[in-house]
Amino acid sequence: MSLGGYIRDTKGELKHVSWPTKRQSIVFTAIVVAVSIIVAAYLGLFDFIFSLILENIIL
């Protein structure tokens, strides 16, 4: 397959893709950011707790 054929086929396939609307993109981005913050806080809390426990064991 030539490069031109590959690019032509790729463009054809991209026309079949169901792209999200602007609103969907904003909502999905907000969900990803919110979940990332929640997971970071969760991991940070456990890191803090375990560091306190280890500090008390070592000292």
mmCIF file of the N, C-alpha and C atoms, coordinates in Angstrom:
data_MODEL
# 
_entry.id   MODEL 
# 
loop_
_atom_site.group_PDB 
_atom_site.id 
_atom_site.type_symbol 
_atom_site.label_atom_id 
_atom_site.label_alt_id 
_atom_site.label_comp_id 
_atom_site.label_asym_id 
_atom_site.label_entity_id 
_atom_site.label_seq_id 
_atom_site.pdbx_PDB_ins_code 
_atom_site.Cartn_x 
_atom_site.Cartn_y 
_atom_site.Cartn_z 
_atom_site.occupancy 
_atom_site.B_iso_or_equiv 
_atom_site.pdbx_formal_charge 
_atom_site.auth_seq_id 
_atom_site.auth_comp_id 
_atom_site.auth_asym_id 
_atom_site.auth_atom_id 
_atom_site.pdbx_PDB_model_num 
ATOM 1   N N  . MET A 1 1  ? 0.853   -1.177 0.000  1.00 0.00 ? 1  MET A N  1 
ATOM 2   C CA . MET A 1 1  ? 0.000   0.000  0.000  1.00 0.00 ? 1  MET A CA 1 
ATOM 3   C C  . MET A 1 1  ? 0.895   1.236  0.000  1.00 0.00 ? 1  MET A C  1 
ATOM 4   N N  . SER A 1 2  ? 0.548   2.194  -0.832 1.00 0.00 ? 2  SER A N  1 
ATOM 5   C CA . SER A 1 2  ? 1.332   3.419  -0.916 1.00 0.00 ? 2  SER A CA 1 
ATOM 6   C C  . SER A 1 2  ? 0.928   4.385  0.196  1.00 0.00 ? 2  SER A C  1 
ATOM 7   N N  . LEU A 1 3  ? 1.776   5.369  0.408  1.00 0.00 ? 3  LEU A N  1 
ATOM 8   C CA . LEU A 1 3  ? 1.506   6.363  1.444  1.00 0.00 ? 3  LEU A CA 1 
ATOM 9   C C  . LEU A 1 3  ? 0.230   7.142  1.122  1.00 0.00 ? 3  LEU A C  1 
ATOM 10  N N  . GLY A 1 4  ? 0.038   7.480  -0.150 1.00 0.00 ? 4  GLY A N  1 
ATOM 11  C CA . GLY A 1 4  ? -1.167  8.212  -0.555 1.00 0.00 ? 4  GLY A CA 1 
ATOM 12  C C  . GLY A 1 4  ? -2.433  7.413  -0.282 1.00 0.00 ? 4  GLY A C  1 
ATOM 13  N N  . GLY A 1 5  ? -2.384  6.107  -0.574 1.00 0.00 ? 5  GLY A N  1 
ATOM 14  C CA . GLY A 1 5  ? -3.541  5.248  -0.310 1.00 0.00 ? 5  GLY A CA 1 
ATOM 15  C C  . GLY A 1 5  ? -3.830  5.140  1.170  1.00 0.00 ? 5  GLY A C  1 
ATOM 16  N N  . TYR A 1 6  ? -2.766  5.056  1.959  1.00 0.00 ? 6  TYR A N  1 
ATOM 17  C CA . TYR A 1 6  ? -2.927  4.971  3.414  1.00 0.00 ? 6  TYR A CA 1 
ATOM 18  C C  . TYR A 1 6  ? -3.600  6.233  3.946  1.00 0.00 ? 6  TYR A C  1 
ATOM 19  N N  . ILE A 1 7  ? -3.130  7.390  3.493  1.00 0.00 ? 7  ILE A N  1 
ATOM 20  C CA . ILE A 1 7  ? -3.700  8.660  3.961  1.00 0.00 ? 7  ILE A CA 1 
ATOM 21  C C  . ILE A 1 7  ? -5.155  8.781  3.511  1.00 0.00 ? 7  ILE A C  1 
ATOM 22  N N  . ARG A 1 8  ? -5.454  8.386  2.289  1.00 0.00 ? 8  ARG A N  1 
ATOM 23  C CA . ARG A 1 8  ? -6.824  8.439  1.766  1.00 0.00 ? 8  ARG A CA 1 
ATOM 24  C C  . ARG A 1 8  ? -7.751  7.531  2.584  1.00 0.00 ? 8  ARG A C  1 
ATOM 25  N N  . ASP A 1 9  ? -7.277  6.323  2.886  1.00 0.00 ? 9  ASP A N  1 
ATOM 26  C CA . ASP A 1 9  ? -8.079  5.395  3.699  1.00 0.00 ? 9  ASP A CA 1 
ATOM 27  C C  . ASP A 1 9  ? -8.285  5.924  5.115  1.00 0.00 ? 9  ASP A C  1 
ATOM 28  N N  . THR A 1 10 ? -7.246  6.536  5.658  1.00 0.00 ? 10 THR A N  1 
ATOM 29  C CA . THR A 1 10 ? -7.339  7.091  7.010  1.00 0.00 ? 10 THR A CA 1 
ATOM 30  C C  . THR A 1 10 ? -8.372  8.214  7.058  1.00 0.00 ? 10 THR A C  1 
ATOM 31  N N  . LYS A 1 11 ? -8.339  9.097  6.066  1.00 0.00 ? 11 LYS A N  1 
ATOM 32  C CA . LYS A 1 11 ? -9.331  10.179 6.011  1.00 0.00 ? 11 LYS A CA 1 
ATOM 33  C C  . LYS A 1 11 ? -10.744 9.614  5.905  1.00 0.00 ? 11 LYS A C  1 
ATOM 34  N N  . GLY A 1 12 ? -10.911 8.559  5.125  1.00 0.00 ? 12 GLY A N  1 
ATOM 35  C CA . GLY A 1 12 ? -12.222 7.929  4.991  1.00 0.00 ? 12 GLY A CA 1 
ATOM 36  C C  . GLY A 1 12 ? -12.711 7.345  6.303  1.00 0.00 ? 12 GLY A C  1 
ATOM 37  N N  . GLU A 1 13 ? -11.808 6.724  7.049  1.00 0.00 ? 13 GLU A N  1 
ATOM 38  C CA . GLU A 1 13 ? -12.184 6.142  8.345  1.00 0.00 ? 13 GLU A CA 1 
ATOM 39  C C  . GLU A 1 13 ? -12.538 7.228  9.354  1.00 0.00 ? 13 GLU A C  1 
ATOM 40  N N  . LEU A 1 14 ? -11.828 8.351  9.303  1.00 0.00 ? 14 LEU A N  1 
ATOM 41  C CA . LEU A 1 14 ? -12.099 9.437  10.251 1.00 0.00 ? 14 LEU A CA 1 
ATOM 42  C C  . LEU A 1 14 ? -13.485 10.043 10.042 1.00 0.00 ? 14 LEU A C  1 
ATOM 43  N N  . LYS A 1 15 ? -14.042 9.911  8.840  1.00 0.00 ? 15 LYS A N  1 
ATOM 44  C CA . LYS A 1 15 ? -15.399 10.412 8.593  1.00 0.00 ? 15 LYS A CA 1 
ATOM 45  C C  . LYS A 1 15 ? -16.443 9.546  9.292  1.00 0.00 ? 15 LYS A C  1 
ATOM 46  N N  . HIS A 1 16 ? -16.097 8.307  9.620  1.00 0.00 ? 16 HIS A N  1 
ATOM 47  C CA . HIS A 1 16 ? -17.031 7.398  10.283 1.00 0.00 ? 16 HIS A CA 1 
ATOM 48  C C  . HIS A 1 16 ? -16.985 7.511  11.810 1.00 0.00 ? 16 HIS A C  1 
ATOM 49  N N  . VAL A 1 17 ? -16.019 8.258  12.315 1.00 0.00 ? 17 VAL A N  1 
ATOM 50  C CA . VAL A 1 17 ? -15.858 8.393  13.765 1.00 0.00 ? 17 VAL A CA 1 
ATOM 51  C C  . VAL A 1 17 ? -16.964 9.281  14.316 1.00 0.00 ? 17 VAL A C  1 
ATOM 52  N N  . SER A 1 18 ? -17.521 8.891  15.448 1.00 0.00 ? 18 SER A N  1 
ATOM 53  C CA . SER A 1 18 ? -18.538 9.693  16.120 1.00 0.00 ? 18 SER A CA 1 
ATOM 54  C C  . SER A 1 18 ? -17.829 10.612 17.121 1.00 0.00 ? 18 SER A C  1 
ATOM 55  N N  . TRP A 1 19 ? -17.582 11.849 16.709 1.00 0.00 ? 19 TRP A N  1 
ATOM 56  C CA . TRP A 1 19 ? -16.848 12.784 17.550 1.00 0.00 ? 19 TRP A CA 1 
ATOM 57  C C  . TRP A 1 19 ? -17.769 13.361 18.623 1.00 0.00 ? 19 TRP A C  1 
ATOM 58  N N  . PRO A 1 20 ? -17.242 13.610 19.834 1.00 0.00 ? 20 PRO A N  1 
ATOM 59  C CA . PRO A 1 20 ? -18.079 14.198 20.892 1.00 0.00 ? 20 PRO A CA 1 
ATOM 60  C C  . PRO A 1 20 ? -18.377 15.666 20.589 1.00 0.00 ? 20 PRO A C  1 
ATOM 61  N N  . THR A 1 21 ? -19.485 16.134 21.136 1.00 0.00 ? 21 THR A N  1 
ATOM 62  C CA . THR A 1 21 ? -19.828 17.547 20.988 1.00 0.00 ? 21 THR A CA 1 
ATOM 63  C C  . THR A 1 21 ? -18.945 18.370 21.929 1.00 0.00 ? 21 THR A C  1 
ATOM 64  N N  . LYS A 1 22 ? -19.004 19.683 21.759 1.00 0.00 ? 22 LYS A N  1 
ATOM 65  C CA . LYS A 1 22 ? -18.215 20.564 22.625 1.00 0.00 ? 22 LYS A CA 1 
ATOM 66  C C  . LYS A 1 22 ? -18.642 20.385 24.084 1.00 0.00 ? 22 LYS A C  1 
ATOM 67  N N  . ARG A 1 23 ? -19.934 20.286 24.302 1.00 0.00 ? 23 ARG A N  1 
ATOM 68  C CA . ARG A 1 23 ? -20.461 20.113 25.671 1.00 0.00 ? 23 ARG A CA 1 
ATOM 69  C C  . ARG A 1 23 ? -19.975 18.798 26.275 1.00 0.00 ? 23 ARG A C  1 
ATOM 70  N N  . GLN A 1 24 ? -20.027 17.712 25.501 1.00 0.00 ? 24 GLN A N  1 
ATOM 71  C CA . GLN A 1 24 ? -19.557 16.414 25.992 1.00 0.00 ? 24 GLN A CA 1 
ATOM 72  C C  . GLN A 1 24 ? -18.071 16.479 26.341 1.00 0.00 ? 24 GLN A C  1 
ATOM 73  N N  . SER A 1 25 ? -17.286 17.148 25.503 1.00 0.00 ? 25 SER A N  1 
ATOM 74  C CA . SER A 1 25 ? -15.849 17.266 25.764 1.00 0.00 ? 25 SER A CA 1 
ATOM 75  C C  . SER A 1 25 ? -15.586 18.000 27.072 1.00 0.00 ? 25 SER A C  1 
ATOM 76  N N  . ILE A 1 26 ? -16.346 19.064 27.312 1.00 0.00 ? 26 ILE A N  1 
ATOM 77  C CA . ILE A 1 26 ? -16.181 19.835 28.546 1.00 0.00 ? 26 ILE A CA 1 
ATOM 78  C C  . ILE A 1 26 ? -16.566 18.989 29.757 1.00 0.00 ? 26 ILE A C  1 
ATOM 79  N N  . VAL A 1 27 ? -17.687 18.280 29.668 1.00 0.00 ? 27 VAL A N  1 
ATOM 80  C CA . VAL A 1 27 ? -18.153 17.446 30.783 1.00 0.00 ? 27 VAL A CA 1 
ATOM 81  C C  . VAL A 1 27 ? -17.160 16.319 31.062 1.00 0.00 ? 27 VAL A C  1 
ATOM 82  N N  . PHE A 1 28 ? -16.706 15.640 30.019 1.00 0.00 ? 28 PHE A N  1 
ATOM 83  C CA . PHE A 1 28 ? -15.761 14.533 30.212 1.00 0.00 ? 28 PHE A CA 1 
ATOM 84  C C  . PHE A 1 28 ? -14.435 15.034 30.781 1.00 0.00 ? 28 PHE A C  1 
ATOM 85  N N  . THR A 1 29 ? -13.986 16.212 30.336 1.00 0.00 ? 29 THR A N  1 
ATOM 86  C CA . THR A 1 29 ? -12.751 16.784 30.873 1.00 0.00 ? 29 THR A CA 1 
ATOM 87  C C  . THR A 1 29 ? -12.917 17.113 32.350 1.00 0.00 ? 29 THR A C  1 
ATOM 88  N N  . ALA A 1 30 ? -14.057 17.680 32.722 1.00 0.00 ? 30 ALA A N  1 
ATOM 89  C CA . ALA A 1 30 ? -14.319 18.004 34.129 1.00 0.00 ? 30 ALA A CA 1 
ATOM 90  C C  . ALA A 1 30 ? -14.349 16.738 34.975 1.00 0.00 ? 30 ALA A C  1 
ATOM 91  N N  . ILE A 1 31 ? -14.930 15.668 34.452 1.00 0.00 ? 31 ILE A N  1 
ATOM 92  C CA . ILE A 1 31 ? -14.969 14.398 35.189 1.00 0.00 ? 31 ILE A CA 1 
ATOM 93  C C  . ILE A 1 31 ? -13.561 13.866 35.400 1.00 0.00 ? 31 ILE A C  1 
ATOM 94  N N  . VAL A 1 32 ? -12.736 13.902 34.355 1.00 0.00 ? 32 VAL A N  1 
ATOM 95  C CA . VAL A 1 32 ? -11.361 13.403 34.471 1.00 0.00 ? 32 VAL A CA 1 
ATOM 96  C C  . VAL A 1 32 ? -10.576 14.224 35.488 1.00 0.00 ? 32 VAL A C  1 
ATOM 97  N N  . VAL A 1 33 ? -10.723 15.544 35.457 1.00 0.00 ? 33 VAL A N  1 
ATOM 98  C CA . VAL A 1 33 ? -10.015 16.400 36.413 1.00 0.00 ? 33 VAL A CA 1 
ATOM 99  C C  . VAL A 1 33 ? -10.494 16.120 37.834 1.00 0.00 ? 33 VAL A C  1 
ATOM 100 N N  . ALA A 1 34 ? -11.801 16.000 38.037 1.00 0.00 ? 34 ALA A N  1 
ATOM 101 C CA . ALA A 1 34 ? -12.346 15.739 39.372 1.00 0.00 ? 34 ALA A CA 1 
ATOM 102 C C  . ALA A 1 34 ? -11.873 14.396 39.914 1.00 0.00 ? 34 ALA A C  1 
ATOM 103 N N  . VAL A 1 35 ? -11.928 13.361 39.097 1.00 0.00 ? 35 VAL A N  1 
ATOM 104 C CA . VAL A 1 35 ? -11.482 12.034 39.542 1.00 0.00 ? 35 VAL A CA 1 
ATOM 105 C C  . VAL A 1 35 ? -9.986  12.053 39.840 1.00 0.00 ? 35 VAL A C  1 
ATOM 106 N N  . SER A 1 36 ? -9.211  12.764 39.030 1.00 0.00 ? 36 SER A N  1 
ATOM 107 C CA . SER A 1 36 ? -7.769  12.859 39.271 1.00 0.00 ? 36 SER A CA 1 
ATOM 108 C C  . SER A 1 36 ? -7.477  13.535 40.606 1.00 0.00 ? 36 SER A C  1 
ATOM 109 N N  . ILE A 1 37 ? -8.212  14.591 40.918 1.00 0.00 ? 37 ILE A N  1 
ATOM 110 C CA . ILE A 1 37 ? -8.021  15.290 42.195 1.00 0.00 ? 37 ILE A CA 1 
ATOM 111 C C  . ILE A 1 37 ? -8.412  14.387 43.361 1.00 0.00 ? 37 ILE A C  1 
ATOM 112 N N  . ILE A 1 38 ? -9.513  13.674 43.227 1.00 0.00 ? 38 ILE A N  1 
ATOM 113 C CA . ILE A 1 38 ? -9.958  12.767 44.296 1.00 0.00 ? 38 ILE A CA 1 
ATOM 114 C C  . ILE A 1 38 ? -8.935  11.663 44.534 1.00 0.00 ? 38 ILE A C  1 
ATOM 115 N N  . VAL A 1 39 ? -8.436  11.061 43.473 1.00 0.00 ? 39 VAL A N  1 
ATOM 116 C CA . VAL A 1 39 ? -7.442  9.988  43.611 1.00 0.00 ? 39 VAL A CA 1 
ATOM 117 C C  . VAL A 1 39 ? -6.149  10.536 44.211 1.00 0.00 ? 39 VAL A C  1 
ATOM 118 N N  . ALA A 1 40 ? -5.731  11.728 43.787 1.00 0.00 ? 40 ALA A N  1 
ATOM 119 C CA . ALA A 1 40 ? -4.521  12.330 44.339 1.00 0.00 ? 40 ALA A CA 1 
ATOM 120 C C  . ALA A 1 40 ? -4.682  12.604 45.834 1.00 0.00 ? 40 ALA A C  1 
ATOM 121 N N  . ALA A 1 41 ? -5.845  13.105 46.247 1.00 0.00 ? 41 ALA A N  1 
ATOM 122 C CA . ALA A 1 41 ? -6.092  13.361 47.667 1.00 0.00 ? 41 ALA A CA 1 
ATOM 123 C C  . ALA A 1 41 ? -6.109  12.058 48.456 1.00 0.00 ? 41 ALA A C  1 
ATOM 124 N N  . TYR A 1 42 ? -6.731  11.031 47.907 1.00 0.00 ? 42 TYR A N  1 
ATOM 125 C CA . TYR A 1 42 ? -6.796  9.712  48.548 1.00 0.00 ? 42 TYR A CA 1 
ATOM 126 C C  . TYR A 1 42 ? -5.394  9.144  48.749 1.00 0.00 ? 42 TYR A C  1 
ATOM 127 N N  . LEU A 1 43 ? -4.591  9.169  47.706 1.00 0.00 ? 43 LEU A N  1 
ATOM 128 C CA . LEU A 1 43 ? -3.224  8.646  47.814 1.00 0.00 ? 43 LEU A CA 1 
ATOM 129 C C  . LEU A 1 43 ? -2.367  9.510  48.737 1.00 0.00 ? 43 LEU A C  1 
ATOM 130 N N  . GLY A 1 44 ? -2.565  10.824 48.674 1.00 0.00 ? 44 GLY A N  1 
ATOM 131 C CA . GLY A 1 44 ? -1.822  11.719 49.554 1.00 0.00 ? 44 GLY A CA 1 
ATOM 132 C C  . GLY A 1 44 ? -2.153  11.483 51.014 1.00 0.00 ? 44 GLY A C  1 
ATOM 133 N N  . LEU A 1 45 ? -3.421  11.221 51.308 1.00 0.00 ? 45 LEU A N  1 
ATOM 134 C CA . LEU A 1 45 ? -3.841  10.938 52.680 1.00 0.00 ? 45 LEU A CA 1 
ATOM 135 C C  . LEU A 1 45 ? -3.178  9.667  53.198 1.00 0.00 ? 45 LEU A C  1 
ATOM 136 N N  . PHE A 1 46 ? -3.221  8.603  52.395 1.00 0.00 ? 46 PHE A N  1 
ATOM 137 C CA . PHE A 1 46 ? -2.596  7.353  52.826 1.00 0.00 ? 46 PHE A CA 1 
ATOM 138 C C  . PHE A 1 46 ? -1.084  7.491  52.946 1.00 0.00 ? 46 PHE A C  1 
ATOM 139 N N  . ASP A 1 47 ? -0.470  8.259  52.066 1.00 0.00 ? 47 ASP A N  1 
ATOM 140 C CA . ASP A 1 47 ? 0.967   8.497  52.167 1.00 0.00 ? 47 ASP A CA 1 
ATOM 141 C C  . ASP A 1 47 ? 1.288   9.214  53.474 1.00 0.00 ? 47 ASP A C  1 
ATOM 142 N N  . PHE A 1 48 ? 0.484   10.213 53.820 1.00 0.00 ? 48 PHE A N  1 
ATOM 143 C CA . PHE A 1 48 ? 0.693   10.953 55.061 1.00 0.00 ? 48 PHE A CA 1 
ATOM 144 C C  . PHE A 1 48 ? 0.520   10.049 56.277 1.00 0.00 ? 48 PHE A C  1 
ATOM 145 N N  . ILE A 1 49 ? -0.536  9.239  56.275 1.00 0.00 ? 49 ILE A N  1 
ATOM 146 C CA . ILE A 1 49 ? -0.792  8.331  57.400 1.00 0.00 ? 49 ILE A CA 1 
ATOM 147 C C  . ILE A 1 49 ? 0.342   7.326  57.556 1.00 0.00 ? 49 ILE A C  1 
ATOM 148 N N  . PHE A 1 50 ? 0.762   6.706  56.455 1.00 0.00 ? 50 PHE A N  1 
ATOM 149 C CA . PHE A 1 50 ? 1.837   5.717  56.537 1.00 0.00 ? 50 PHE A CA 1 
ATOM 150 C C  . PHE A 1 50 ? 3.165   6.352  56.934 1.00 0.00 ? 50 PHE A C  1 
ATOM 151 N N  . SER A 1 51 ? 3.411   7.583  56.498 1.00 0.00 ? 51 SER A N  1 
ATOM 152 C CA . SER A 1 51 ? 4.654   8.239  56.904 1.00 0.00 ? 51 SER A CA 1 
ATOM 153 C C  . SER A 1 51 ? 4.639   8.539  58.400 1.00 0.00 ? 51 SER A C  1 
ATOM 154 N N  . LEU A 1 52 ? 3.472   8.912  58.951 1.00 0.00 ? 52 LEU A N  1 
ATOM 155 C CA . LEU A 1 52 ? 3.374   9.127  60.399 1.00 0.00 ? 52 LEU A CA 1 
ATOM 156 C C  . LEU A 1 52 ? 3.601   7.820  61.158 1.00 0.00 ? 52 LEU A C  1 
ATOM 157 N N  . ILE A 1 53 ? 3.017   6.746  60.674 1.00 0.00 ? 53 ILE A N  1 
ATOM 158 C CA . ILE A 1 53 ? 3.189   5.440  61.318 1.00 0.00 ? 53 ILE A CA 1 
ATOM 159 C C  . ILE A 1 53 ? 4.653   5.027  61.291 1.00 0.00 ? 53 ILE A C  1 
ATOM 160 N N  . LEU A 1 54 ? 5.286   5.148  60.139 1.00 0.00 ? 54 LEU A N  1 
ATOM 161 C CA . LEU A 1 54 ? 6.696   4.755  60.032 1.00 0.00 ? 54 LEU A CA 1 
ATOM 162 C C  . LEU A 1 54 ? 7.595   5.652  60.875 1.00 0.00 ? 54 LEU A C  1 
ATOM 163 N N  . GLU A 1 55 ? 7.277   6.941  60.940 1.00 0.00 ? 55 GLU A N  1 
ATOM 164 C CA . GLU A 1 55 ? 8.056   7.846  61.780 1.00 0.00 ? 55 GLU A CA 1 
ATOM 165 C C  . GLU A 1 55 ? 7.989   7.421  63.239 1.00 0.00 ? 55 GLU A C  1 
ATOM 166 N N  . ASN A 1 56 ? 6.811   7.036  63.707 1.00 0.00 ? 56 ASN A N  1 
ATOM 167 C CA . ASN A 1 56 ? 6.646   6.615  65.098 1.00 0.00 ? 56 ASN A CA 1 
ATOM 168 C C  . ASN A 1 56 ? 7.330   5.286  65.363 1.00 0.00 ? 56 ASN A C  1 
ATOM 169 N N  . ILE A 1 57 ? 7.365   4.405  64.385 1.00 0.00 ? 57 ILE A N  1 
ATOM 170 C CA . ILE A 1 57 ? 8.040   3.117  64.566 1.00 0.00 ? 57 ILE A CA 1 
ATOM 171 C C  . ILE A 1 57 ? 9.551   3.317  64.615 1.00 0.00 ? 57 ILE A C  1 
ATOM 172 N N  . ILE A 1 58 ? 10.076  4.145  63.733 1.00 0.00 ? 58 ILE A N  1 
ATOM 173 C CA . ILE A 1 58 ? 11.524  4.349  63.664 1.00 0.00 ? 58 ILE A CA 1 
ATOM 174 C C  . ILE A 1 58 ? 12.010  5.182  64.841 1.00 0.00 ? 58 ILE A C  1 
ATOM 175 N N  . LEU A 1 59 ? 11.270  6.197  65.218 1.00 0.00 ? 59 LEU A N  1 
ATOM 176 C CA . LEU A 1 59 ? 11.706  7.064  66.320 1.00 0.00 ? 59 LEU A CA 1 
ATOM 177 C C  . LEU A 1 59 ? 11.104  6.558  67.561 1.00 0.00 ? 59 LEU A C  1 
# 
